[in-house]
Amino acid sequence: MEEQYYFSRAKDENRLLTIAPITDSELEATGEEIENTGGYFLVETTKLDGCDEVRVIAQLPNSDAAIALSRLLNMD
């Protein structure tokens, strides 16, 4: 099994970008139906009035893509 990675970077005090496999709670918070939840997701989480707003920005097919994008976004 492939090793899993997790990258994150704060955009500001209320917003966080992460690259990781998507969790069930994140998936539920998006309100979207995503058929294939494999691979990695670039997710933006915004804290608003005590609640988290979760937005999927991109899906990445594998750890190589996740690592490459994390480097482009200075998350490593």
C-alpha positions in Angstrom: 0.0 0.0 0.0 1.2 3.5 -0.9 2.3 5.8 2.0 -0.2 8.6 2.6 0.9 12.2 2.9 -0.7 15.3 4.4 0.3 18.9 3.6 -1.2 22.1 4.9 -0.7 25.8 4.8 -2.6 28.6 6.4 -3.8 31.2 3.9 -4.8 33.6 6.7 -6.2 33.3 10.2 -9.5 31.8 9.0 -8.5 29.8 5.9 -6.4 26.6 5.6 -5.3 24.8 2.4 -4.7 21.0 2.7 -3.6 18.3 0.4 -4.5 14.9 1.7 -6.9 12.0 1.1 -10.4 13.4 1.8 -12.1 12.4 5.1 -15.7 11.5 5.4 -16.4 14.6 7.5 -14.8 16.8 4.8 -16.8 15.1 2.1 -20.0 15.6 4.0 -19.2 19.3 4.7 -18.7 20.0 1.0 -22.3 19.1 0.2 -21.0 17.6 -3.1 -21.3 14.1 -4.4 -17.9 12.8 -5.4 -18.0 9.3 -6.9 -14.3 8.6 -6.8 -12.7 9.6 -3.5 -9.4 8.0 -4.2 -6.2 9.9 -4.5 -5.6 13.3 -2.9 -7.6 16.5 -2.7 -6.7 20.1 -2.5 -9.2 21.4 0.0 -9.8 24.9 1.4 -11.4 25.1 4.8 -12.7 28.4 6.0 -13.9 29.0 9.5 -17.0 31.2 9.6 -18.9 31.9 12.9 -17.7 28.7 14.5 -18.5 26.5 11.4 -16.2 25.1 8.8 -16.9 25.7 5.2 -15.1 23.1 3.1 -14.4 23.5 -0.7 -12.7 21.0 -2.9 -10.5 22.8 -5.3 -8.8 19.9 -7.1 -8.5 16.1 -7.0 -5.0 14.6 -7.5 -4.6 11.0 -8.8 -1.6 10.0 -6.6 1.1 10.9 -4.1 3.5 12.1 -6.8 1.0 14.7 -7.9 0.2 15.6 -4.3 3.9 16.2 -3.5 4.5 18.2 -6.7 1.5 20.5 -6.0 2.6 20.9 -2.3 6.0 22.1 -3.5 4.4 24.6 -6.0 2.3 25.9 -3.1 5.2 26.0 -0.7 3.6 23.5 1.6 6.6 21.3 2.1 
